[in-house]
Each structure stands twice: as structure tokens, then as C-alpha cells.
Amino acid sequence: MDPQTVNQKTASRLQRIMTSSTIPSPRYLGIDFGLKRVGLAVAGPNSTMVFPLKTIFRTTRAALFEELLGIIAEENIQAIVLGLPLDLEGNEQLITRQVRNFAASLARRVALPIHLENEALTSFEARNRLHEARVFGARRKNVLDQMAAVAILESFLSRHHHHGSLHRPQ
């Protein structure tokens, strides 16, 4: 079993243990959308702890949505936070339109709130975290998009965390 699979299974088990209760805790899914890879991260609403979940390697649009919808159901996702790529001045780029189109397509498939979060510098932050953790080479490439999704979701959660409790998304 490769290290990435082991890490994903461990993180998934840990998350289930931490959120286990008689009432399932609603969860957030963070998405770092890319043309080749889509990074995913998860968090519960009452926590600022965010866990990397998975990297989806895109083949077809249909396959991407099929896998994503399966994860949303399996992980009890109740809100989605999608990284919106803006430049440092806040201007949109070609990929920004592609992300907005992806968000619209996803919204037609799920009845969940979808929040767009400025992802400026999240890839830079993810690279720095992986560098500090001494994760390099192929392993780094495998988890970079997940770590960017972690940074996107952490940014969203920190902006919506007030006086120790997270307000539910609108």
C-alpha cells in the first residue's frame, strides 16, 4: 500500500473518531479545483481542524462529478468551499471563469451551499507547509492539491469563526 493511501485512510479514520456521536456532524468540503487535479479537504463545523482528504486526478468531467458526488455523500458533506483563483490584486483570470463554471455545474448536482473563497497564495502556503514538513518529490506532488484545499478551507473557517462558535453557512 502506498504512503498516500495510508495517510488518507489514517486521516479519514481519525476524522470519523473525532466527529463520532449519535448525531452526525455536518461537514465542510474544501476544494482546490485544477484542470488536471482536484484537491479535497474536510472539516466539521464546530472545529477549525481541517484534514486533507484526497486528490482526484481528472479524466473526464463526468468521472470527476461522479467521484465528487460519492465523496459528498460518504463524508456527510453539508457545505462546500471552493477556492476562487484571483490574482494578488483580486482580478479574475481565465481559470477563475472555469472555477465559476465548475461551481455552477456542481450547484446543479447538489442541493448544498457552495461558497467561493479567494485562494490567493494558498498554493504558496501549501508548498511552504510541505517544505517545512520535509515532504518532497513525488509525495509532495501527490498531496500539494490537498494541502491547498486545506488552506482554502482554513481561510474560510477562520473568517466565519466568531467567539468560539462557527456560524452555519447561509
N, C-alpha and C positions, 0 to 999 in steps of 0.2 A: 504494500500500500504506500503510495507516495506521500511525502510530508504535507502537501497542501490538503489532501483528503483527510488526513489525520487531524490537522489543525481545524478544518471545517467541522468535522464531527465532534471534536472536543468543544469548540465554541458553541455548537448547536446544543450539545448536552448540557453545558454549563448554563446557557441561557434558559433552557427548559427547567433546570433545577431552580434557578434564581426566580423564575416567574411562576413556578407551580403553586397553585392554590385551587380552591373549589370553584372560583370564578375565573375563567381565562382572562388574562390581562391583555387589553388591546395593545397592539404593537405598531411601531412605525417602520417603514421600509425606506431606506435611503438608496438612491440610485445615482450612479455616475455613468451617464449614457455616453457611449462611444460608438464609432462606426464599425469597429472590429470587436471590441469587448465592452461588456456592461458590468460594472462593479456593483455589488449589493452589500448593504449593512442593515442591521436590525437593532431596535431599542424598544423598551417598554415605555409607556407614557409617564410613569412616575419616577423615572430614572434618567440620569444623564449618561449612564453607561451604554455605550454603543459597541456592538460586536461586528467584525467583518463576517459576512455570510458566504458569499460565492462570487465567482466571476463567470459570467455567461459569455461564451465565445459565439459571436453571431454567425449564423449561416444564412438563414432566411428570416424574413420579417415574421412569417407565420410561426416558425420554430421558436423565435425569441418570445413572442407573446404567449405561446403555449407553455413554455418553461416558466415564464414570469407569473402567469396566472396560477400555475401549480404551486409555486412558492408562496404566493399571496394567500392562497387557501390553506396550505400546510402550516404556515407560520402565524396564522390568525392575524394577518395584517389588517389594520383599520384606517391607516392613513399613509400616504406616500409622499416622500420628499425627494424631488427630482432636481439634480444640480442644473443650474442655468448658466451656461458659459458666456460670461460677459468679459470684455477686456478691462484693463485696470481703470479706465475712465467710465466704465459702466455702459459702454456701447455694445450693440449686438453685432454678431458675426454670422457667417453662413451656418456654422454649427448651431448657433442659437435658434435659428429658424427650424433646423432639423429637430432639435430638442422640443421646441414648441409643438411641432407636428407629431412627434412621438407622444407627448403628453396628451394631445387631443385624441390620438388613436387609443391610448391607454384608457382615457376617460370614457370612451365609447364601450369599453370592455369591462370596466369595473365601476361599481357604484360607491367609490371611496373618494374622500377628499385628496386632491393632488396639489401639493404646494411646490412652487418653484423657488429654489434657494440659490442665490448668487454663489457660484462655485469658484470665483476668482481666487487664485492661489491655493486651492485645495490639492491639486496635483503636486505643487511645490511642497506643501506641508506634508503630504503623504510620502514623497521622496525623502524628505528630511527625517521623518519618523522611522522609515525603513533603514536609512543610513545609520541613525543613532542605534537602532536595534541590530546593526551589522547584518542586514539582510541584503544580499547582492545577487547578481546574475539572474539565472532563470527563475529562482524562487522569488526574487523581487518583482520580476515581470508578472508572475502569477498572482501576486497579492496587491500590486500597486493600485489597480482599479477598485478593489475592495476597500483599501485604506483611504482612497479619495472619497468613496461613498461614506465611510466613517466620518471623515472631516465635514462633509456636506451635512450629514445628519446631526453631528455635534453642534455645528453652527446654528442650525435651525432650532435645536432643543435649547441651546443657551440663550437664544433671542426670545424664546417663548417660556422661559422658566422664571416665575415670579414668586418671591417669598417662599421658596421651598416647595412649591407645587406647580406642576406643569398644567397649563390650561389646555383643554382638549381643542383640537383643530376645528375650525369653522367650516 
